[in-house]
Amino acid sequence: MVVCVKYISTRDASRTPVTFTDILLGGLAPDGGLYLPEEYPQLSDEQLTRWRGLIADEGYAALAAEVLKLFVDDIPAADLEAIAHRAYNSPKFASEEIVPVTHLDGQLYIGHLSEGPTAAFKDMAMQLLGELFEYELARRGETINILGATSGDTGSSAEYAMRGRHGIRVFMLTPAGRMTPFQQAQMFGLDDPNIFNIALDGVFDDCQDVVKAVSSDAPYKREHRIGAVNSINWARLMAQIVYYISSWIKVTERNDQQVSFSVPTGNFGDICAGHIARQMGLPIDRLIVATNENDVLDEFFRTGNYRPRPSEETMATSSPSMDISRASNFERFVFDVVGRDAERTAQFFGVDVKAGGFSLADDPAFPAVVDPAGFGFASGRSTHEDRIATIRETFEHLGVLLDPHTADGVHVARGWVEEIDTPIICLETALPVKFGDTIEEAIGQQPAIPERFAGILEAERHVVDLPNDAETVKQYLSDSIRTTTV
């Protein structure tokens, strides 16, 4: 078995390899590309059989450690095991299983990814990232200033994972007025001295563009030790691969059984981890991309045309974490689709996207994108009416309350059940409590607030408002770094 421990940029035609800890703290590659392993490790039948017993006997953290060892060779194996067990445990996660899988109805299952401290699937990666960052910074005797952007859940997950950690500051950009009251309360209610919330005048894509602009300023990034926890960070995807494997194990009895996954997505990070798991040999039949009204990704998988929308055309919807029209992780997938051609990838994402997009409709590689024997992707779109109806019907008929994003995933999955004969695991995005107004519209009442979040809406807010301007954000970062210690 090939163990992949070196990494390349999607835009580096010279294929200059670097190590895991080299990329852990940095985010974007210097050329603006995203890091991926030189090769994906391949899973053997013996390995999958062993992992079935491992997760049954020792739990999710033990499986996570085994996956980490496939991708990391510059952290000792014993330390990786300790890191995984610190990241994934109860009561940090509400369920001892960490990621339970329950049957919904028919072919459909729910993969419960919202058992973590902020009730969102982003906790699955962020808790591991917090441990990895603190470990590596201590080993190097360094500090880092994390700059990120969030459309809802990434920010709170990152802040809860990094709060109080030695050597780490977190600066999180949010689109002003675009998150739900609960999401805002989770983030803005934190008063830790190493946490800085910034409400930017714009939408999520504007926040993401500012992060990229700052990260692309190599001298500034180096001087201010800027790192990333958004899904551009490879370690996030590495962590997410684990729950694809664990969910597959829980729904199958034999290694020759396939499952499909329906994944609500806007930034293509969650489902990109599924793509990598599939490339590693995990028996995945189809990967179903579920979008909301911001359906850039659905359009690509139907037509081969990738046309990112400008900010003014990005709609504010009732599944706000998916209100994204420029999907950062999509570059990783296209890099694989075009045979890891870094020059073409750099042209697509460094030039063409800025000019309005690109098309693979006539490319010989595109048919494999939607071929079950190729990359195995399918897609669908969900509207406000769709998700309201799905939440209501699932609650009334099955007694299961879904958040709006997970409802998008379930709605789109139902549209594919006649063409797919494998179990479909719909990956949960968050708990319904984070989207109270939409839940009330669907079922006539607010969702119950779990005891662990009691009083959160009454907490004092800690946030600064800034214009949509990278230079202003850079000045705020510089001032804050200079005047605080971690």
Protein Blocks (a to p, Z undefined) as FASTA:
>chain_A
ZZdfbdcdfklmnopacdfklmmmnopafkopacddfbacdddfklmmmmmmmmmmnojm
lmmmmmmmmmockbcfklmmmmmmmmnccfkbmbfnlpacddfbhjbccddfklbfnopa
klmmmmmmmmmmmmmmmmnopacddddddfklmmmmmmmmmgopahiacdddddehkacf
klmmmmmmpccfkbccdddeddfklmmmmmmmmmmmmmlmmmnopacfbfklmklmmmmm
mmmmmmmmmmpmbfkbccddddddfklmmmmmmmmmmmnopacfbdcddddfblmlmmmm
mnopacdddfklmccdfblklmcfbdfklmmmmmmmnoopaklmmmmmmmmmmnopacfk
lgmklmmmmgmklnopacddddfklmmmmmmmmmmmnopacdfklmmmmmmmmmmmmmpc
cdcddddfbdfklmmmlmmmmnopacdddfklgoklmpccddddddddfklmmmmmmmmm
mmpcZZ
